[in-house]
């Protein structure tokens, strides 16, 4: 499968990306931190035993980054079979209860912007 993966730089996303790479899926990584993307790509290349996956900058908080990121993914992979999103914005319940603007921002990023990102995959 050709998979665009958002959130492969740490935690659950990194573990899932390793599983996909290990079974031979072709990955294209998206994220907001170029250095972390480069490290994850190198790590996944080792797990695949092939060239590291390509990557592009894409920030869930900034929808204007979605189209260029998917253009890069399609240029690299040719076609897309799946989009995996494990990235998101996080805050504890105390911070969210105390800051309505933060709660709205988190909901926008984790719901609305994630839907927009997936719509970009067409």
Secondary structure, DSSP 8 states (H G I E B T S, - for coil): -EEEEESTTSHHHHHHHHHHHHTT-EEEEEES-HHHHHHHHHHHHHHHTS---EEEE--TT-GGGHHHHHHHHHHHHSS-SEEEE-------HHHHHH-HHHHHHHHIIIIIIHHHHHHHT-
